[in-house]
Amino acid sequence: MKYDLKAIMAHAWRIFHKAAVSFAEALHRAWLSAKAEPINAARIEAARAEAGVVETVNTWAGWKALGREVIHGEKALFGCDLIWGSHGDGAVYKARFFGLSQTA
């Protein structure tokens, strides 16, 4: 597997400036995030297939970053457990995904 070292270093700098940790710790967290990406993508696709969802999906925060709002009261189409590497502990969190049709 090849990693985008420029993206990992940029992520490490963002963590360093936001989290007030040493740069070594920020770089460690950035690598954890990079290694978790393919695992998370596989988990999302498996959950999407299991739920039978074919439309474009994203998390609430993901839609917000794209300039869209999830309509109030909408229920998530599916959820899955993802690895959160940028906190340094590799913790697992539950992510919920909403479809494009559920946004405004």
Order of alpha helices (4+ residues) and beta strands (2+ residues): alpha-alpha-beta-alpha-beta-beta
